[in-house]
Amino acid sequence: MNWKRSVMVLATLALCATPVRAGSFGVYGAYWDSSDASHSWGGGTRVGFNFLKSLELEFHGTYYRDFRAELPPATLDVKAVPVDGGLKFNFLPDLALSPYVGLGVSRFFLGTNTGGIDDKNGWYGEAGIDFGGKNARLFVEGMWRKVDTTISLSAFDENVKFDGIDWHAGAVWRWGR
């Protein structure tokens, strides 16, 4: 390995190790109302790592078990597990009431009781507020999800959109701020 590659590897490791000093972990309940399927209740977890005091790299995963997609030949039960990763900007991270916005990408793992459904990539935008003490806090956020996929039933293929608003409310624990 030459010296330039060694420096790049060390710089990358240093950047990846920096966020461990401060971050957050949370659990939440969720409600997603999509355009081409019914609404669904779910639950999830999230973890974040701070690069700067106001900038957080955040990952979350949510499980929705009971979407109903109404297609011309049949009604299908759809399960969805979006796994998200993105950046979140906290406007007032040191105050008891802190609004934030974020943007990121998602991988949607989808399943259905009949036929087949394609897993897809999508994106999201979020806005929310967290409130409470220095470490233990509550949060409420709204997230706009965008994803298009295809449901296959024998010789029938239907393009569906699971675009819609996704609401989360839960508790988060922060460390190292």
Protein Blocks (a to p, Z undefined) as FASTA:
>chain_A
ZZklmmmmmmmmmmmmmmmmpccddddddddddfkbccdddddddddddfblmlccdddd
dddfbbccddfkbccddddddddddddddfblmbmbdcdddddddddddddfehjddddd
dddddddddeddfklccddddddddddddddehjaccdddfbdcdddddddddehZZ
